[in-house]
Amino acid sequence: MPEPTTDGRNLSRRQLFKYSGGALAAVAAADALAACGGGGGGSGSSGGGGGSQASGGVLIHGATGGSSKDTIDPHRPVTAPDIARVSNLFEPLLFWDDNYQIAPAIAESVEPSADAKTWTVKLRQGVTFHNGKPVTPEDVLFTLNRVANPKSPTSAGGALSEIIDFDKTKKVDASTVNIVLHTPYAVLQYLLAEYTFGIVPTDFDVKNPVGTGAFKYKSFTPGQSSVFTKFDGYWGQKAFVDELHIQDFSDPNACVNALLAGQIQTMDNLPYNLMDSVSKQGGKLLQAETGAWIPFTMRVDQAPFSDVRVRQALRLICDRKQMIAQALAGHGTLGNDLYAPFDPAFAKDLPQREQDIDQAKSLLSAAGHSDLSVQLFTGDDIGSVAPASAALFVQQAKKAGVTVSVVKKTPFYGDDYLSYPFAQDFWNTRNYLPQAAVSELKRGTYNETHFNNPKFAQLIATAQATTDEAKRNTLLQDAQKIEYDEGGYIIWGFRQQVDAYGAKVQGIKPSKYLPLGSYKFQYASV
Amino acid sequence: MADVAVLPEPLEEVAPPKGRHGSVAWILWIARRLGLAVLTLWLVSVLVFIATTALGDPIRAILGKDYNADKARVAQLTEQLNLNESAVKRYLDWLGGLLHGDLGTSIANQRPVGQLISSNVLNSFVLVLISAVVLIPVAFGIAMISANYRRKRPDTVIQTILLALAGLPEFVTGILLVALFSTTVFHWLPAVTIAGAGHPWDQPSVMVLPVATLVLAVAPYVSRIVRSTLLEVLDSDYVELARLKGIPEKVVLRKHALLNAVVPGIQVVSLQLAWLAGGVVFVETVFNYPGIGALLVDSVRNHDIPVVQALSMIIAGVYVVVNLIADLLSILLTPRSRTAISS
C-alpha cells in the first residue's frame, strides 16, 4: 500500500494536528454545548479494580474517524484508529508514559553529547520483532531513514529531517547507534518518543507489517476492522487478551450502543454529551487531562492587534472558567495563555490570568480603541469547540464595549489560513520546544500569530542547544514570560480526554499522551 | 420514497405485435427491453463520468489547499487518473475497463476497486434480499387482513399503526429498536454489526435489527398500496360475481382479488428494493453495517473518484435490473398483456 509521501514542510494543517497527538478530531467534534453533568458514577481513574486480571479472550476496540483511507503504515497514521493500530503493533525507541514523561522502550537510554549534536542510542537487549528477528542498529537506521529521509520525509519526520545528518549517523556496535545532527537539538528524545517513530525491520513490508509491539498483525481491512494477536515473545508485559480487534465506526452513537450491548470492550473519544448515557447504563468512563488547546489567535503584525495593549485587553476579557464550563462542558483545565502544560519547563509560577473588564477597558482606551470592533474568524473544521467558544467570546467582549463579529469560513483551513487577523485554531499535546518551533518562530510552518520576537527566538535557539535541563528550563521560562506579556495567543484551557470501556474491562489507566491509556491494550483484560 | 409516487405503466410500451408467433414476440419484447436497459446504463455512465471527473479539475478537489504545495502528489494523481488524455479518451478507457470488469484503482488506499467494494456490495445485496423475503409476505399479509376487515376496527388500528410507522424516519426506528432490544431495556440482540474479516451474517443475530428496521420502513408503504388496490378489486364486478356464485370469501380474497391486486404491489416492492439496494446510509450508520451507502459517502468524502464511479454504476444497474424483472413479472401476471404480447 504505497502511500503518497508528504513533504514535511508542506504537510497540510489537518494532517499535522492529527499527527501531533492524535485522535482528537472526533472529540473536537463532540457536541460541546450539550450540558453534561460530569461522569458521576462511572468515572474511574483506573480500570484495575480489585482482583487479579484474567488472561485470555478477545478485546474489541471501537473507534470513530476511520475511513477507506485507513492505513497500517507505522509512520503515516492519521486518524484515531490508525494511531490505535500503530501503537499496538510498533514501538518507538522511547515512550511517552501516562504522565507525559519520557520512558525507555526499545532503547534503554538515549543520551546527548554536551553540544547536543551527537546522540547515543543504547538498544535494549532481547527485543525481537514479531518474526523472531532481534532488533539491531541496522533496523534503527533503516527506520530513521524511512521516517526522516530529507528527500521524502513523512509528515511525522519533518522536524527531524531538517536537522539529522545521515552521513554521520551510524552504528557503533551491536547495540549502539549514534544519531548525529547538523544543528544542536537538546530535546531529540521528544521526537523519538512519538508513536509515529515505531522501529521496523530492514525488510519491512507494509503488506505484512512486522514490529515489536505486544500484538502482532493478523488482518486489516481499511475502513472496517483489523485483527491482531498476542505476541508471545514480547519483551515487556505480555498481553492479557489473546486477540485485539480494532473496529471502525462511522458514528459515535453506534459505537456507544455497541459498548452498552457488550459487543465492544473499549471506545475512544467519547463525545461529552454521551458521557451520561454510558455511565448510567453500566459503562465506565476514563478521563484524562491533556495538553490540547483551542486558542484564539491574534496577528501581532496587524492593527489593532499590533498594539500589545489591545492583545492584553482581549486576554483580560476572556472568562476562562466560563469557556471551560460551556464550550468544553466542564471537561477542561484552566489555561494561562501558555501552551505545553506538561513540559518540565512550563511556567506555572506566572500569575493565573482572570477576567478583568476594568483593566481591559483602560488598556483599550489607552490604546485609543475604546470602541473596538473586530472580526473573529472561525470554522467547523477546527472542531465544534471553536464555534462554541467564539460565540462565548462575543458575549464576554460586549462587557468591555468590544464588538466582535464572528465570520465562519468554510473551509477554515483554506487559502486564508495563517493570514486571519483574529481567528481560532486547534493544537494537540506537545512539549514546549517542538510547539514553539512550528507556531512561534518566524520560520514556523504554522506561525498563525505572526509572532516574530528576536529575543524570544534567541532564547529558543539557545535552549535547543542546552543539554542541561535546569538551565534549559530557565531559558524556556524566560521565553514563556515574553509570550505571557506580548504573545498573540489567548489560551483559555486544555480539554479533557474522555474514553469509555465495558464494565468487565480491567487494567486501563488514564494517560496524558493518547486516549485509552495511550492505546496500550496489553494492560487490559476482559 | 417519493420517487415511487409515479408508477411506470408496464403495459404502455407493449403494442400488440400482430401476425407473429408467441415465442418470437416474447424474444422481441425482451430484446427491446434489454436494449433500452443498456441504453439507460450507457447514459448513466456518461452522466457519472461527467459529474465525477470531467467538470473542473478533480485533483484540485482532491488535494484542496495542498494543491500548490504537493507537486509529487499532483503528478501521481494526474497519472493515475490519466488526466493528460482527452476527456473522450478517458471516458472510453474507463468504459472499456468497466465492460471488462476492471473498475480501476482506489485513490484512497491504492487497492483495486473491485476488491475494495465487492464485500460491501455483497453485504448490501444480502441485507436487501433478506429484507425482501421478510417484507413481501408481511406487507401482503397485512394488506389482506386489513382489506378483509375493511373499515372495521382491526383495519382502523392497522392503518393507524402503518401510517405512524411510515411517518417515522428509518433511523429513528433503528435507534428505538436498538434501545429496546440491545442496550437500554433488554439485552437480547447485538446493537451493531462487527463483521471483522468475515460477513455480517456469520453471526445471524446481527442481521435481525437492520432487517427489521428496513422492513418497518418499507412495509407500511407497500401494504397501504396493496390494500387500496385490493379494495378496488373487491368492489369490482367479477369479484361480486364470484361471491354471488357462492365462492367462500377467503377464496375470493386469495384467488380472485389478490392475484389481480399483486401487479401494483410488485411495482412498488421493486422500486423500494432498488432504493434499499442503493444503500440506506442512515440504517448502515446506526447499525455500523458495512454496505454500499456508507462506502459511497466515505468515498465521496475522500474524493475517491474510481470508487464513486463504480458504486454509481452498480446502483444504476440494480435499478435497471430490478425494474426489468418487475415489468416482466407484471406482464406475466396480467393475462391481458400476456396475451397481448404472444397473440
Boltz contact constraints between the chains, C-beta under 6 A:
constraints:
  - contact:
      token1: [A, 1]
      token2: [B, 110]
      max_distance: 6.0
  - contact:
      token1: [A, 4]
      token2: [B, 73]
      max_distance: 6.0
  - contact:
      token1: [A, 4]
      token2: [B, 76]
      max_distance: 6.0
  - contact:
      token1: [A, 10]
      token2: [B, 69]
      max_distance: 6.0
  - contact:
      token1: [A, 12]
      token2: [B, 66]
      max_distance: 6.0
  - contact:
      token1: [A, 67]
      token2: [B, 298]
      max_distance: 6.0
  - contact:
      token1: [A, 68]
      token2: [B, 108]
      max_distance: 6.0
  - contact:
      token1: [A, 68]
      token2: [B, 109]
      max_distance: 6.0
  - contact:
      token1: [A, 68]
      token2: [B, 298]
      max_distance: 6.0
  - contact:
      token1: [A, 69]
      token2: [B, 108]
      max_distance: 6.0
  - contact:
      token1: [A, 69]
      token2: [B, 302]
      max_distance: 6.0
  - contact:
      token1: [A, 219]
      token2: [B, 197]
      max_distance: 6.0
  - contact:
      token1: [A, 222]
      token2: [B, 109]
      max_distance: 6.0
  - contact:
      token1: [A, 224]
      token2: [B, 290]
      max_distance: 6.0
  - contact:
      token1: [A, 225]
      token2: [B, 196]
      max_distance: 6.0
  - contact:
      token1: [A, 247]
      token2: [B, 194]
      max_distance: 6.0
  - contact:
      token1: [A, 249]
      token2: [B, 288]
      max_distance: 6.0
  - contact:
      token1: [A, 250]
      token2: [B, 285]
      max_distance: 6.0
  - contact:
      token1: [A, 250]
      token2: [B, 294]
      max_distance: 6.0
  - contact:
      token1: [A, 251]
      token2: [B, 285]
      max_distance: 6.0
  - contact:
      token1: [A, 254]
      token2: [B, 192]
      max_distance: 6.0
  - contact:
      token1: [A, 254]
      token2: [B, 286]
      max_distance: 6.0
  - contact:
      token1: [A, 254]
      token2: [B, 288]
      max_distance: 6.0
  - contact:
      token1: [A, 257]
      token2: [B, 178]
      max_distance: 6.0
  - contact:
      token1: [A, 257]
      token2: [B, 183]
      max_distance: 6.0
  - contact:
      token1: [A, 257]
      token2: [B, 191]
      max_distance: 6.0
  - contact:
      token1: [A, 257]
      token2: [B, 192]
      max_distance: 6.0
  - contact:
      token1: [A, 258]
      token2: [B, 191]
      max_distance: 6.0
  - contact:
      token1: [A, 258]
      token2: [B, 192]
      max_distance: 6.0
  - contact:
      token1: [A, 260]
      token2: [B, 183]
      max_distance: 6.0
  - contact:
      token1: [A, 261]
      token2: [B, 182]
      max_distance: 6.0
  - contact:
      token1: [A, 261]
      token2: [B, 183]
      max_distance: 6.0
  - contact:
      token1: [A, 261]
      token2: [B, 190]
      max_distance: 6.0
  - contact:
      token1: [A, 261]
      token2: [B, 191]
      max_distance: 6.0
  - contact:
      token1: [A, 263]
      token2: [B, 190]
      max_distance: 6.0
  - contact:
      token1: [A, 263]
      token2: [B, 194]
      max_distance: 6.0
  - contact:
      token1: [A, 414]
      token2: [B, 65]
      max_distance: 6.0
